Amino acid sequence: MTVAITLAYLAAAVLFILGLKQLSSPKGARNGNFTAAAGMVIALIATIPLLRFTAAGAAIIGIGVVIGGIVGTVGARMVKMTAIPQMVALFNGVGGGAAALVAVAELLHFGNHPAFTVAFPSVFSIVIGSISFAGSMVAFAKLQELMTGTPITYPSQQLVNGLLAAAIVGFVIAVLAIASVPFSYLSLMILALVLGVAFVLPIGGADMPVVISLLNAFTGLAVAASGFTLNNFALIVAGTLVGASGSLLTKLMSDAMGRSLANVLFGAFGQLHKGGAAAAGKEGRSVRSASAEDLGTLLAYSRRVIIVPGYGLAVAQAQHAVRELAELLEKRGVEVSYAIHPVAGRMPGHMNVLLAEANVPYEQLKEMDEINDEFKNADVVLVVGANDVVNPAARSSPGSPIYGMPILNADQAKNIVFMKRSMRPGFAGIDNELLYDPKTIMFFGDAKDSLTKLVNAVKAA
Amino acid sequence: MNNELLNELTFFVLAIFVGIEVISKVPTILHTPLMSGTNAIHGIILVGAIVIAAGANSPVTVAIGLVAVILATTNVVGGFVVTDRMLEMFKGRQQSKTRQSK
């Protein structure tokens, strides 16, 4: 590797680090993304003089870049903001797949007995990259609702996963110790793909963000391993940066849900409470509901209103309607703020993006720790399409699967208005005691329609 | 163990610490964009894909190289564009007012 290329790679690595740093604060975040992209361009350009192209090689690179560029741009531009999490999963998965293929090509190139320093990172990259690819595709399918979001479990699931893992270890040893033949590493790839699917199937849709973040870190490590195989400094540094920061981010996310990572991955979350939710639903307890006019009056003559937005709001595309309501109330002198739970939406920070899209100023968005003491002073809490994040079961019932998750103290407000389509439990599938609270008023319907009705009612009040 | 491998291990270990340190103070609201941004950065695998594709000289290596380049390019381009889409929406009160008054 020449000096110039090494220096260019160094510049790219520095830009990646600076980009990540900027991405960690709201002001510089967008520039951070550009900084990292600039690093990427530099690394790509610097690589070209390193290579000797065959005619076929030049052609497939040209064709591949055009196809991938179109797919990536169109996919990223067309996706609705509500579907961002699954899009991230998809882009992560293809990266993992690419890392695994690069490693396969290297093993082919080195023949039956590559040096250990080539063979080891290659099989690592094949296994981890393939798990990331297949796992991300399942995560995508679950979030896109191409398949059920509830955990899929079957008898002896852990045993099956254990056997898969054991078979993978067996083939890894075969490649390293006996011979690196295509049969061995292709079997390895197939087994790892199956394990990736099996690993994500029992994890519920609500936990997908944590899984995507973990697989993101996996892809980073697979890329770093490919860097060892190719002796490429840029791959090692960038891949490791992602592997390390992605692991930390995964931990931060599971912390925000009040759970350990092991519990998220192996707890088969949805299984515990299925019986409980069904039983509670059958009791048929009564709830209080009210007309739009009543609620309009209540809101218009409040002093402080806190809005708790959830994924239901985003699904109904009601971000603009909620902003309109908030502005209307503010004009009447009502103090309005939004309480954003760390996992509101389907990913940490997802709800902020959705509300920002509707021009809600981010000064009004309050994080949980900041606003939790203010609920007791609020006249009305308006819960729009959220459920689990205000479920008091997280505080009070140790048997509940969400027990220990930090929640918003909506139950301390003077009035709680729940805007929901039905009494159906939330994403985690757990019944919510707060719906039956005497202070709670239900307002059934599609979030957007309901908000529009409230806007008109407040105008009339 | 040769020198090159030693150097690579050094970079690897140092990059782990940098990766953890650099995002340790990220606010919750930026978790999603940050995940998406790091996702774009591991698209650096495109460099690896180009390296293996460049020398392709048999039907098998051509096929592997082509698929690897397509997947990796999708990762890079999609990753950066979708991150940018998310981040362009973070605005303060002032900016959002000026946009509405247009």
Interface residues (C-beta under 8 A of the other chain):
Chain A: F16 I17 G19 L20 K21 L23 S24 S25 P26 A29 R30 G32 N33 F34 A36 A37 G39 M40 A43 L44 T47 I48 L50 L51 R52 F53 T54 A56 G57 A58 I60 I61 I63 G64 V65 I67 G68 G69 V71 G72 T73 G75 A76 R77 V79 M81 I84 P85 M87 V88 L90 F91 N92 V94 G95 G97 A98 A99 L101 V102 V104 A105 E106 L108 H109 T117 P209 I212 S213 N216 T219 G220 A222 V223 A224 S226 G227 F228 L230 N231 N232 F233 A234 L235 I236 V237 A238 G239 T240 L241 V242 G243 A244 S245 G246 S247 L248 L249 L252 M253 A256 I340 P342 M347 P348 G349 H350 N352 V353 A356 E357 N359 V360 P361 Y362 E363 Q364 L365 E367
Chain B: E4 L5 E8 F11 F12 A15 I16 F17 V18 G19 I20 V22 I23 S24 K25 V26 P27 T28 I29 L30 H31 T32 P33 L34 M35 S36 G37 T38 N39 A40 I41 H42 G43 I44 I45 L46 V47 G48 A49 I50 V51 I52 A53 A54 G55 A56 N57 V60 T61 V62 I64 G65 L66 V67 A68 V69 I70 L71 A72 T73 T74 N75 V76 V77 G78 G79 F80 V81 V82 T83 D84 R85 M86 L87 E88 M89 F90 K91 G92 R93 S96 K97 R99 Q100
